Amino acid sequence: MKASTCVLVASFFILNESSLANQQEQVPPSGLILYNQFNIDAAIPQLKLEAEKGNTESQYYLGEALRKRNRYMTSEAQHWYEAAASAGNIYAMIQLGRSTNDLCKKMNNCPPSEKTQAQWLTQAKILTLPQASNGDPESLFLMYEITLDHEWLEKSANAGYPLAQYWMAVSERQGEGFFFIPGNREESVRRWLKLSSEGGYPKAMNDYLVILYTEGDMESVRQWMKVAAETGEQEAVSNYGAYISHTPDKVGFPLDLIKGYALFSLLKELGDNGGIQDYVEQKIEKIGEKMTPEQIKESMRVAAQWKASHPPLSFFPDKLGD
């Protein structure tokens, strides 16, 4: 198994990059932006440039990108994971500790490692447990990732970590936990999604919006749809662009063809990453049919303004991906 403030949205979850204090980057590397946009081929050379300069986050994500592109742990991917892990990157240690079931095992060509999988996980636990014991929300979540003990996940969620709150909602929706009174499970899922949304996690916002829409609370739907879009999460941007351009008109936004067209023109820059190209092009055509050439020209100015004042578009892939 595997928000209250705009500041959190902008600095904490923009790139789905949560890291311990000594790992956290103030300015996200451009290679990471490309990675989060599923532009792996373009991300790899940029991440490599950054990794070679000693950027541990870029080293970690380069390992991720290489492993995902090849669908197994290559020697190069493992080299960069180990470089990040040697610099104290807990996420790299966890991924190295999880490589037991990697495809390279079946292919019998796994590269030699500095440590065994068990040793990497032990090291990750040794470094993480003291901070988790002091109640650090992210460290509590990392203890869950290291041990897969659901109790750590719940502790992290109760400590206010938005990603853990989201996964609490997902786990309970899938049947985790005991709820004897009818409706309590659904209410608990709703509460976790609301808390995670207030903490700035856009995937939780998308799920919370579905609940609000089902409840008929269109005022809240409009509020959260706009907040979610402003994080740069591509699905949220797409939903917001569609509803403000009335394609369709289901939540009561005032018609805004110019901004709707602008948002889809930005999504078009993602190409077919994430398989969204056909949908985006259909929306652009449908919205454009209602617009004058002057409005389309104005939408390009609005698109540039949005791009300059909002986080980069992102699919928000899980940092500890499969």
VENQUI-V467583 format. One record per residue. RES is the residue in three letters. PHI is phi in radians with two decimals (none if undefined). OMEGA is omega in whole degrees, 0 to 359 (999 if undefined). D_LAST is the distance of its C-alpha to the last C-alpha in Angstrom with 1 decimal. Layout:
# VENQUI-V467583
res->RES phi->PHI omega->OMEGA d_last->D_LAST
res->RES phi->PHI omega->OMEGA d_last->D_LAST
This chain:
# VENQUI-V467583
res->MET phi->none omega->200 d_last->10.2
res->LYS phi->-0.15 omega->999 d_last->8.9
res->ALA phi->none omega->208 d_last->26.4
res->SER phi->-1.41 omega->191 d_last->29.5
res->THR phi->-2.28 omega->175 d_last->29.8
res->CYS phi->-1.22 omega->178 d_last->29.2
res->VAL phi->-1.07 omega->178 d_last->28.9
res->LEU phi->-1.08 omega->180 d_last->25.7
res->VAL phi->-1.03 omega->186 d_last->24.4
res->ALA phi->-1.32 omega->189 d_last->25.5
res->SER phi->-1.87 omega->189 d_last->24.6
res->PHE phi->-1.87 omega->185 d_last->21.8
res->PHE phi->-2.02 omega->181 d_last->19.3
res->ILE phi->-0.87 omega->185 d_last->20.4
res->LEU phi->-2.00 omega->182 d_last->17.3
res->ASN phi->0.90 omega->184 d_last->15.0
res->GLU phi->-1.98 omega->174 d_last->15.8
res->SER phi->-1.75 omega->178 d_last->16.8
res->SER phi->-2.54 omega->176 d_last->18.1
res->LEU phi->-1.09 omega->190 d_last->20.8
res->ALA phi->-0.92 omega->183 d_last->24.3
res->ASN phi->-1.41 omega->180 d_last->24.7
res->GLN phi->-1.92 omega->194 d_last->21.5
res->GLN phi->-1.22 omega->179 d_last->22.0
res->GLU phi->-1.72 omega->179 d_last->23.1
res->GLN phi->-1.34 omega->179 d_last->26.0
res->VAL phi->-2.08 omega->183 d_last->25.5
res->PRO phi->-1.14 omega->178 d_last->22.1
res->PRO phi->-1.13 omega->182 d_last->22.0
res->SER phi->-1.13 omega->176 d_last->22.4
res->GLY phi->-1.08 omega->178 d_last->19.6
res->LEU phi->-1.22 omega->176 d_last->17.3
res->ILE phi->-1.04 omega->179 d_last->19.1
res->LEU phi->-1.11 omega->178 d_last->18.4
res->TYR phi->-1.04 omega->181 d_last->14.7
res->ASN phi->-1.23 omega->175 d_last->14.6
res->GLN phi->-1.68 omega->180 d_last->16.8
res->PHE phi->1.06 omega->177 d_last->14.4
res->ASN phi->-1.67 omega->189 d_last->17.2
res->ILE phi->-1.10 omega->183 d_last->15.2
res->ASP phi->-1.08 omega->178 d_last->18.3
res->ALA phi->-1.36 omega->182 d_last->20.5
res->ALA phi->-1.23 omega->188 d_last->18.1
res->ILE phi->-1.02 omega->180 d_last->17.8
res->PRO phi->-1.11 omega->179 d_last->21.6
res->GLN phi->-1.23 omega->177 d_last->22.0
res->LEU phi->-1.08 omega->180 d_last->19.3
res->LYS phi->-1.15 omega->177 d_last->21.0
res->LEU phi->-1.03 omega->181 d_last->24.3
res->GLU phi->-1.23 omega->181 d_last->23.2
res->ALA phi->-1.11 omega->181 d_last->21.4
res->GLU phi->-1.17 omega->176 d_last->24.5
res->LYS phi->-1.54 omega->176 d_last->26.5
res->GLY phi->1.65 omega->178 d_last->24.7
res->ASN phi->-1.28 omega->187 d_last->22.5
res->THR phi->-1.18 omega->177 d_last->19.8
res->GLU phi->-1.17 omega->177 d_last->17.5
res->SER phi->-1.16 omega->176 d_last->17.9
res->GLN phi->-1.06 omega->179 d_last->17.3
res->TYR phi->-1.09 omega->184 d_last->13.9
res->TYR phi->-1.23 omega->173 d_last->12.9
res->LEU phi->-1.14 omega->174 d_last->14.5
res->GLY phi->-1.02 omega->178 d_last->12.4
res->GLU phi->-1.05 omega->183 d_last->9.2
res->ALA phi->-1.11 omega->180 d_last->11.3
res->LEU phi->-1.15 omega->179 d_last->12.6
res->ARG phi->-1.13 omega->182 d_last->9.6
res->LYS phi->-1.22 omega->179 d_last->8.3
res->ARG phi->-1.10 omega->182 d_last->12.0
res->ASN phi->-1.59 omega->180 d_last->12.7
res->ARG phi->1.19 omega->173 d_last->9.7
res->TYR phi->-2.82 omega->183 d_last->10.3
res->MET phi->-1.38 omega->176 d_last->11.5
res->THR phi->-1.52 omega->178 d_last->14.8
res->SER phi->-1.06 omega->181 d_last->17.7
res->GLU phi->-1.18 omega->179 d_last->17.7
res->ALA phi->-1.06 omega->181 d_last->14.0
res->GLN phi->-1.12 omega->178 d_last->14.8
res->HIS phi->-1.00 omega->184 d_last->18.1
res->TRP phi->-1.33 omega->172 d_last->16.9
res->TYR phi->-1.02 omega->184 d_last->14.4
res->GLU phi->-1.20 omega->176 d_last->17.5
res->ALA phi->-1.11 omega->179 d_last->19.8
res->ALA phi->-1.17 omega->181 d_last->18.0
res->ALA phi->-1.11 omega->180 d_last->17.8
res->SER phi->-1.14 omega->177 d_last->21.4
res->ALA phi->-1.58 omega->175 d_last->22.3
res->GLY phi->1.72 omega->180 d_last->21.0
res->ASN phi->-1.33 omega->184 d_last->17.6
res->ILE phi->-1.13 omega->181 d_last->16.0
res->TYR phi->-1.08 omega->178 d_last->12.5
res->ALA phi->-1.13 omega->178 d_last->12.8
res->MET phi->-1.07 omega->181 d_last->14.3
res->ILE phi->-1.12 omega->180 d_last->11.6
res->GLN phi->-1.13 omega->176 d_last->9.0
res->LEU phi->-1.13 omega->179 d_last->11.9
res->GLY phi->-1.33 omega->180 d_last->12.6
res->ARG phi->-1.75 omega->189 d_last->9.5
res->SER phi->-1.34 omega->182 d_last->10.0
res->THR phi->-1.00 omega->184 d_last->12.4
res->ASN phi->-1.71 omega->181 d_last->10.7
res->ASP phi->-1.14 omega->180 d_last->9.7
res->LEU phi->-1.02 omega->181 d_last->11.6
res->CYS phi->-1.08 omega->177 d_last->14.1
res->LYS phi->-1.10 omega->180 d_last->15.4
res->LYS phi->-1.20 omega->180 d_last->16.5
res->MET phi->-1.47 omega->179 d_last->17.9
res->ASN phi->1.00 omega->180 d_last->19.6
res->ASN phi->-2.42 omega->179 d_last->19.1
res->CYS phi->-1.18 omega->179 d_last->16.9
res->PRO phi->-1.21 omega->177 d_last->18.5
res->PRO phi->-1.13 omega->183 d_last->20.6
res->SER phi->-2.08 omega->177 d_last->19.3
res->GLU phi->-1.10 omega->182 d_last->21.6
res->LYS phi->-2.39 omega->172 d_last->20.6
res->THR phi->-1.31 omega->178 d_last->19.1
res->GLN phi->-1.00 omega->181 d_last->15.8
res->ALA phi->-1.10 omega->180 d_last->18.1
res->GLN phi->-1.17 omega->178 d_last->20.0
res->TRP phi->-1.12 omega->180 d_last->17.3
res->LEU phi->-1.17 omega->178 d_last->16.3
res->THR phi->-1.10 omega->179 d_last->20.1
res->GLN phi->-1.11 omega->178 d_last->20.7
res->ALA phi->-1.05 omega->180 d_last->18.1
res->LYS phi->-1.17 omega->180 d_last->19.9
res->ILE phi->-1.04 omega->183 d_last->23.3
res->LEU phi->-1.34 omega->186 d_last->22.7
res->THR phi->-1.58 omega->188 d_last->21.2
res->LEU phi->-1.00 omega->180 d_last->23.5
res->PRO phi->-1.03 omega->179 d_last->26.7
res->GLN phi->-1.23 omega->176 d_last->25.5
res->ALA phi->-1.12 omega->179 d_last->23.9
res->SER phi->-1.13 omega->177 d_last->27.3
res->ASN phi->-1.54 omega->175 d_last->29.0
res->GLY phi->1.55 omega->179 d_last->27.1
res->ASP phi->-1.11 omega->187 d_last->24.9
res->PRO phi->-1.04 omega->181 d_last->22.5
res->GLU phi->-1.19 omega->179 d_last->19.5
res->SER phi->-1.11 omega->175 d_last->20.1
res->LEU phi->-1.06 omega->178 d_last->20.3
res->PHE phi->-1.15 omega->179 d_last->16.9
res->LEU phi->-1.15 omega->174 d_last->15.5
res->MET phi->-1.10 omega->174 d_last->17.5
res->TYR phi->-1.10 omega->181 d_last->15.7
res->GLU phi->-1.13 omega->181 d_last->12.3
res->ILE phi->-1.29 omega->187 d_last->14.2
res->THR phi->-1.77 omega->187 d_last->16.2
res->LEU phi->1.05 omega->176 d_last->14.5
res->ASP phi->-1.53 omega->185 d_last->18.2
res->HIS phi->-1.04 omega->180 d_last->18.6
res->GLU phi->-1.07 omega->177 d_last->21.8
res->TRP phi->-1.15 omega->178 d_last->20.1
res->LEU phi->-1.08 omega->180 d_last->18.3
res->GLU phi->-1.13 omega->177 d_last->21.7
res->LYS phi->-1.09 omega->179 d_last->23.5
res->SER phi->-1.12 omega->179 d_last->21.3
res->ALA phi->-1.09 omega->179 d_last->21.9
res->ASN phi->-1.17 omega->177 d_last->25.6
res->ALA phi->-1.42 omega->174 d_last->25.7
res->GLY phi->1.73 omega->180 d_last->24.8
res->TYR phi->-1.43 omega->188 d_last->21.3
res->PRO phi->-1.04 omega->180 d_last->20.3
res->LEU phi->-1.14 omega->177 d_last->16.5
res->ALA phi->-1.16 omega->178 d_last->17.3
res->GLN phi->-1.09 omega->178 d_last->20.0
res->TYR phi->-1.09 omega->182 d_last->17.8
res->TRP phi->-1.26 omega->171 d_last->15.5
res->MET phi->-1.11 omega->178 d_last->18.8
res->ALA phi->-1.07 omega->181 d_last->19.9
res->VAL phi->-1.10 omega->182 d_last->17.0
res->SER phi->-1.13 omega->180 d_last->17.3
res->GLU phi->-1.21 omega->177 d_last->21.1
res->ARG phi->-1.13 omega->179 d_last->21.0
res->GLN phi->-1.57 omega->174 d_last->19.1
res->GLY phi->1.95 omega->179 d_last->21.8
res->GLU phi->-1.22 omega->176 d_last->21.1
res->GLY phi->1.53 omega->182 d_last->24.4
res->PHE phi->-2.04 omega->179 d_last->28.0
res->PHE phi->-2.31 omega->186 d_last->30.1
res->PHE phi->-1.49 omega->181 d_last->33.6
res->ILE phi->-1.61 omega->180 d_last->35.2
res->PRO phi->-0.95 omega->179 d_last->34.4
res->GLY phi->1.66 omega->182 d_last->32.6
res->ASN phi->-1.19 omega->178 d_last->31.4
res->ARG phi->-1.09 omega->181 d_last->27.8
res->GLU phi->-1.08 omega->180 d_last->27.9
res->GLU phi->-1.18 omega->178 d_last->29.7
res->SER phi->-1.17 omega->177 d_last->27.2
res->VAL phi->-1.03 omega->179 d_last->24.3
res->ARG phi->-1.04 omega->181 d_last->26.5
res->ARG phi->-1.12 omega->180 d_last->27.3
res->TRP phi->-1.14 omega->179 d_last->23.8
res->LEU phi->-1.14 omega->178 d_last->23.0
res->LYS phi->-1.13 omega->180 d_last->26.3
res->LEU phi->-1.11 omega->179 d_last->25.7
res->SER phi->-1.13 omega->177 d_last->22.3
res->SER phi->-1.10 omega->179 d_last->24.0
res->GLU phi->-1.13 omega->176 d_last->26.9
res->GLY phi->-1.42 omega->174 d_last->24.6
res->GLY phi->1.83 omega->183 d_last->23.4
res->TYR phi->-1.56 omega->189 d_last->19.9
res->PRO phi->-1.18 omega->178 d_last->20.1
res->LYS phi->-1.13 omega->175 d_last->17.6
res->ALA phi->-1.16 omega->179 d_last->19.8
res->MET phi->-1.03 omega->180 d_last->22.8
res->ASN phi->-1.06 omega->179 d_last->21.9
res->ASP phi->-1.25 omega->180 d_last->21.6
res->TYR phi->-1.12 omega->178 d_last->24.7
res->LEU phi->-1.05 omega->179 d_last->26.6
res->VAL phi->-1.08 omega->179 d_last->26.3
res->ILE phi->-1.13 omega->180 d_last->28.0
res->LEU phi->-1.08 omega->179 d_last->30.6
res->TYR phi->-1.14 omega->178 d_last->31.4
res->THR phi->-1.09 omega->178 d_last->31.8
res->GLU phi->-1.36 omega->179 d_last->34.2
res->GLY phi->1.39 omega->181 d_last->36.1
res->ASP phi->-1.56 omega->187 d_last->35.9
res->MET phi->-1.22 omega->177 d_last->36.0
res->GLU phi->-1.10 omega->178 d_last->37.0
res->SER phi->-1.21 omega->177 d_last->33.9
res->VAL phi->-1.02 omega->180 d_last->31.8
res->ARG phi->-1.10 omega->180 d_last->33.4
res->GLN phi->-1.07 omega->185 d_last->32.9
res->TRP phi->-1.27 omega->178 d_last->29.2
res->MET phi->-1.12 omega->178 d_last->28.6
res->LYS phi->-1.20 omega->179 d_last->30.2
res->VAL phi->-1.06 omega->181 d_last->28.5
res->ALA phi->-1.09 omega->180 d_last->25.0
res->ALA phi->-1.07 omega->183 d_last->26.0
res->GLU phi->-1.27 omega->173 d_last->27.2
res->THR phi->-1.40 omega->183 d_last->23.8
res->GLY phi->1.62 omega->179 d_last->22.9
res->GLU phi->-1.10 omega->192 d_last->20.1
res->GLN phi->-1.10 omega->179 d_last->20.6
res->GLU phi->-1.15 omega->179 d_last->20.9
res->ALA phi->-1.17 omega->177 d_last->23.3
res->VAL phi->-1.10 omega->179 d_last->25.3
res->SER phi->-1.11 omega->179 d_last->25.6
res->ASN phi->-1.08 omega->180 d_last->26.8
res->TYR phi->-1.08 omega->179 d_last->29.3
res->GLY phi->-1.07 omega->181 d_last->30.6
res->ALA phi->-1.19 omega->185 d_last->31.2
res->TYR phi->-1.32 omega->178 d_last->33.0
res->ILE phi->-1.31 omega->176 d_last->35.2
res->SER phi->-1.64 omega->179 d_last->36.2
res->HIS phi->1.01 omega->174 d_last->37.0
res->THR phi->-2.25 omega->14 d_last->34.8
res->PRO phi->-1.78 omega->176 d_last->34.9
res->ASP phi->-1.86 omega->185 d_last->37.0
res->LYS phi->-2.23 omega->186 d_last->35.8
res->VAL phi->-2.13 omega->172 d_last->35.5
res->GLY phi->1.57 omega->174 d_last->38.7
res->PHE phi->-1.22 omega->169 d_last->37.9
res->PRO phi->-1.08 omega->182 d_last->40.9
res->LEU phi->-1.12 omega->177 d_last->40.6
res->ASP phi->-2.47 omega->182 d_last->39.2
res->LEU phi->-1.12 omega->185 d_last->38.9
res->ILE phi->-1.12 omega->180 d_last->38.8
res->LYS phi->-1.19 omega->179 d_last->35.8
res->GLY phi->-1.04 omega->178 d_last->34.0
res->TYR phi->-1.10 omega->180 d_last->34.6
res->ALA phi->-1.05 omega->182 d_last->33.7
res->LEU phi->-1.14 omega->179 d_last->30.2
res->PHE phi->-1.25 omega->175 d_last->29.4
res->SER phi->-1.16 omega->175 d_last->30.8
res->LEU phi->-1.22 omega->178 d_last->28.3
res->LEU phi->-1.09 omega->179 d_last->25.4
res->LYS phi->-1.08 omega->180 d_last->26.9
res->GLU phi->-1.13 omega->178 d_last->26.1
res->LEU phi->-1.31 omega->183 d_last->22.4
res->GLY phi->1.11 omega->179 d_last->23.5
res->ASP phi->-1.74 omega->174 d_last->21.3
res->ASN phi->-1.04 omega->182 d_last->18.1
res->GLY phi->1.33 omega->177 d_last->16.2
res->GLY phi->1.20 omega->186 d_last->19.0
res->ILE phi->-1.80 omega->191 d_last->21.5
res->GLN phi->-1.04 omega->183 d_last->24.4
res->ASP phi->-1.06 omega->180 d_last->26.6
res->TYR phi->-1.09 omega->182 d_last->26.5
res->VAL phi->-1.10 omega->181 d_last->27.3
res->GLU phi->-1.13 omega->177 d_last->30.1
res->GLN phi->-1.11 omega->180 d_last->31.6
res->LYS phi->-1.15 omega->179 d_last->31.7
res->ILE phi->-1.04 omega->180 d_last->33.3
res->GLU phi->-1.13 omega->183 d_last->35.9
res->LYS phi->-1.15 omega->179 d_last->36.6
res->ILE phi->-1.23 omega->182 d_last->37.1
res->GLY phi->-1.08 omega->178 d_last->39.0
res->GLU phi->-1.08 omega->183 d_last->41.5
res->LYS phi->-1.66 omega->190 d_last->42.8
res->MET phi->-1.97 omega->173 d_last->43.2
res->THR phi->-1.52 omega->176 d_last->46.0
res->PRO phi->-0.99 omega->179 d_last->45.5
res->GLU phi->-1.14 omega->179 d_last->46.3
res->GLN phi->-1.16 omega->179 d_last->43.6
res->ILE phi->-1.12 omega->177 d_last->41.0
res->LYS phi->-1.08 omega->179 d_last->42.2
res->GLU phi->-1.12 omega->180 d_last->42.0
res->SER phi->-1.13 omega->178 d_last->38.4
res->MET phi->-1.17 omega->176 d_last->37.5
res->ARG phi->-1.17 omega->179 d_last->39.0
res->VAL phi->-1.13 omega->179 d_last->37.1
res->ALA phi->-1.08 omega->180 d_last->33.8
res->ALA phi->-1.12 omega->179 d_last->34.6
res->GLN phi->-1.16 omega->178 d_last->35.5
res->TRP phi->-1.08 omega->183 d_last->32.4
res->LYS phi->-1.09 omega->182 d_last->30.2
res->ALA phi->-1.33 omega->187 d_last->32.3
res->SER phi->-2.01 omega->181 d_last->32.2
res->HIS phi->-2.27 omega->177 d_last->28.6
res->PRO phi->-1.06 omega->177 d_last->25.1
res->PRO phi->-1.08 omega->173 d_last->23.4
res->LEU phi->-1.03 omega->184 d_last->21.7
res->SER phi->-2.68 omega->171 d_last->18.0
res->PHE phi->-1.55 omega->181 d_last->15.2
res->PHE phi->0.86 omega->176 d_last->13.9
res->PRO phi->-1.14 omega->177 d_last->10.1
res->ASP phi->-1.03 omega->180 d_last->8.5
res->LYS phi->-1.11 omega->175 d_last->9.3
res->LEU phi->-1.64 omega->185 d_last->6.8
res->GLY phi->-1.37 omega->177 d_last->3.8
res->ASP phi->-1.29 omega->999 d_last->0.0
